[in-house]
Amino acid sequence: MSTTLSHPATAVNLQESSSVQTEQNHFNNRIPTHQQILYGFGDFGNGFMFDLGQAYLTKFWIDVVGIGAGTVAAIFSLTKIWDAFMDPIAGSVIDARKAGPRGKFRPVMMISAILLGVMTVVTFYMPSGFNMRQKVIYAFAAYMIWGLIYSFTNDPYGSLASVMSRNPQDRSFMATARQVGSVGAQFICGIAFVPLMLVLSNGNPERGYIYTTAIFAAIGVVMFAICYFGTKENVKVHRDSNAKILDFKAYAKVIFTNGPLGAIILMTLFTISAMNTNNAMMIFYAQYNLHNVGLTPILNFFNMGCAIFGVFMIPTLVKHFGQRKVLITSFAVGVIANLINFILPDNVITFTIFVSIGYTALAIPNGITWNMVSNAIDYGEWNTGIRREAITYAAFNFSRKLAQSLAAIISAGVLAATGYVAGHADANALQGIRSVMTLYPAVALLAAGLIIFFLYRLTEEKFYEVATDLDNGRWKDGIIGQTNALTKK
């Protein structure tokens, strides 16, 4: 296809614009491999704080602190909805920040990561002597603060990839590195947290949780530091020097006209909720359905190990088959594997096989998603003439928070609805745990596949057109910085 795009109405301005006379070629330029690898350390660190909470905080609050399952569902769902609405605010604040000598996004990411490590420990701590009402208030407050800081950590981290490179191969590699980091952290948390917690508890579960969490959170902060010092914001972005914090009308124009972003957001509601219900219910399924909580690290070893192998295959799969085909095929495999696990009776061997296949089929699309978001950021700029990395990523993150809320409602809500009490699961509770662990992911992945099949239209050819224009300071209707969708009549 031709790479020369005509903009007759702006031809004269294009010639006169000194910012466009020097052609940029970020689409073809590659960045050093070590930067791409070290970018993934950010999500590796994130997993030691975020995924840790998703996997074990439900268990801690219900079985150790003694908060009822229904109340835990309310805490997770309400706090996630609250900080989901905080994401656009965080994104707008970050976008309005001027780039300094260390970049626009990296300093905010690093400072927030340190605070996130502290708050991760706080969420796994419950002051002694609290009555139940005080425990619930503390859990609500701690998790709300944690969620706010997480927005200021994850929004700049996610936005960073879009200004490190515009090259599709680089972005695919960084998406893979990020997902390997995420699943790698889940792998370590999955196999090491429970044994280490039991060793450090010395008969006191609260002590075991707080000490183990502190170790994992410290590792997470160190991994973010490696990402901070090992990456650079390489892409020269044509920004509007007069850009200000967007009001709601401008925010809606930037976000709601971005069709690829909308499809990604809808897909993410289902993929992330499926992943989180899987992570949260694994320890319950091992303890009650398989009758041995000690199986949790073993199940996670195979589950996460296979997922890591699948994520390493992302660049090869995408190169040969394209994003869309890989996504749809992965979703189909995940649906089948989870349905088989739902139909078959509880058995360690068959469950391990099919949960590993299903989780791998989920990890591959989640890895590709990071690349898709970076492309959606560029598409949004090309479509409107306004570049807003953090606020676009925040809109995506909004869907992740809603998905986490949905997962909490489903996981803890089903436990409460089926009569689960700490330390005991009757036949109804066992069926509820089984359904959340297997049936819900099958339904969710089916929905995600349909969304990609019918709604996602940013092809590789279209993105090349978008990237070529942006490299030369153009959006679809003019010159970036001279006009945009908010000012154009």
Sequence and secondary structure as in RCSB ss.txt:
>XXXX:A:sequence
MSTTLSHPATAVNLQESSSVQTEQNHFNNRIPTHQQILYGFGDFGNGFMFDLGQAYLTKFWIDVVGIGAGTVAAI
FSLTKIWDAFMDPIAGSVIDARKAGPRGKFRPVMMISAILLGVMTVVTFYMPSGFNMRQKVIYAFAAYMIWGLIY
SFTNDPYGSLASVMSRNPQDRSFMATARQVGSVGAQFICGIAFVPLMLVLSNGNPERGYIYTTAIFAAIGVVMFA
ICYFGTKENVKVHRDSNAKILDFKAYAKVIFTNGPLGAIILMTLFTISAMNTNNAMMIFYAQYNLHNVGLTPILN
FFNMGCAIFGVFMIPTLVKHFGQRKVLITSFAVGVIANLINFILPDNVITFTIFVSIGYTALAIPNGITWNMVSN
AIDYGEWNTGIRREAITYAAFNFSRKLAQSLAAIISAGVLAATGYVAGHADANALQGIRSVMTLYPAVALLAAGL
IIFFLYRLTEEKFYEVATDLDNGRWKDGIIGQTNALTKK
>XXXX:A:secstr
       GGGHHHHHH HHHHS   TTT    HHHHHHHHHHHHHHIIIIIHHHHHHHHIIIIII   HHHHHHH
HHHHHHHHHHHHHHHHHHHHHS  BTTBSSHHHHHHHHHHHHHHHHHHT   TT  HHHHHHHHHHHHHHHHHHH
HHHHHHHHHHHHHH   HHHHHHHHHHHHHHHHHHHHHHHHHHHHHHHHHHTT HHHHHHHHHHHHHHHHHHHHH
HHHHH          TT     HHHHHHHHHT HHHHHHHHHHHHHHHHHHHHHHHHHHIIIIISS GGGHHHHH
HHHHHHHHHHHHTHHHHHHHH HHHHHHHHHHHHHHHHHHHHHS   HHHHHHHHHHHHHHHHHHHHHHHHHHHH
HHHHHHHHHS   HHHHHHHHHHHHHHHHHHHHHHHHHHHHHTT BTTB  HHHHHHHHIIIIIHHHHHHHHHHH
HHHHH    HHHHHHHHHHHHTTEETTEEBTTB TTT  
